[in-house]
Amino acid sequence: MTHAPSSLDLLLSLDAPRRPAPDEAARLLVYVQRLVDHPRPNLTAARSVEDAVSVLVVPSLAVAEAWPPTRPAPRLVVDIGSGNGFPGLAAAALWPDARVHLVERRQRKAAALAEHVVAAGFADRVTVHAADARELLTEGHGLVAAADLVLLRAVGPMGDTTRLAAPFVAPGGRVVHWKGPGMGPDELAEGRRVAAGLGLVEGPTQSGDGERTLRVFERPRVERAPRRS
Ligand SMILES: C[S@@+](CC[C@H](N)C(=O)[O-])C[C@H]1O[C@@H](n2cnc3c(N)ncnc32)[C@H](O)[C@@H]1O
């Protein structure tokens, strides 16, 4: 009789660059076990660790494909509308030296999120903000034009979420949207229009998890004018 692979085996069998290091994969499993064990407030519909791994963790690890492998690892990541902590915690697991900011405007959700982050051992590098993302642009959090990656999954139409994300993106940084087959051509066109108006250029779309694709926009680095001698 063959046994289904454990959730840990599943994560460790992912292809690079999506595969987290073993201790990081273990931390993610502690985290999703907490989500399953604490249904109030309801942060996920997943009712088992296996479900949470397939619905939340694996699709979020696809973020690895949205960062060019030739660049140094991202140092600052903002996950807007984090809700259950994903995709931001996948970025924390893939890039353990990054500072990750999870932004969730619902106070009860954010409080639960913060507890789970501590319990899973992510607190030294993951900060939970119980705030609307827009508030973080005015309160001196050091996040304006600072993020290498701004992540958005299931937060809203692409035009609106691009507007929300753009002020956080550093030169050379990227906005990554997880988008399912439900996104129509109008939403995509509006997302592109907003991105272009905010100085972002479209990057390569990534295949995501088979269902969702990752749509990428990048803030170009500012070219320095050549010096006159
Ligand atoms: C459907 S949940 C998505 C959770 C998670 N990202 C996922 O993919 O499963 C959307 C979350 O975004 C939060 N949200 C929406 N707009 C926001 C904003 N402007 N700032 C912070 N949080 C926001 C909502 O409160 C909600 O918890």
The ligand as an ORCA input file, in Angstrom:
! r2SCAN-3c Opt
* xyz 0 1
  C     -10.319     37.639      0.760
  S      -9.122     38.169      1.910
  C      -7.658     37.540      1.159
  C      -6.724     36.915      2.151
  C      -5.429     36.347      1.554
  N      -4.656     37.358      0.879
  C      -5.694     35.173      0.630
  O      -5.287     35.198     -0.524
  O      -6.308     34.205      1.058
  C      -8.965     39.910      1.573
  C      -8.487     40.686      2.796
  O      -8.038     41.964      2.390
  C      -8.331     42.876      3.430
  N      -8.239     44.217      2.815
  C      -8.968     44.679      1.754
  N      -8.578     45.941      1.453
  C      -7.569     46.273      2.323
  C      -6.776     47.448      2.520
  N      -6.966     48.539      1.764
  N      -5.849     47.439      3.476
  C      -5.670     46.347      4.263
  N      -6.407     45.216      4.145
  C      -7.342     45.171      3.182
  C      -9.705     42.445      3.896
  O      -9.975     42.890      5.195
  C      -9.585     40.927      3.803
  O      -9.198     40.354      5.044
*
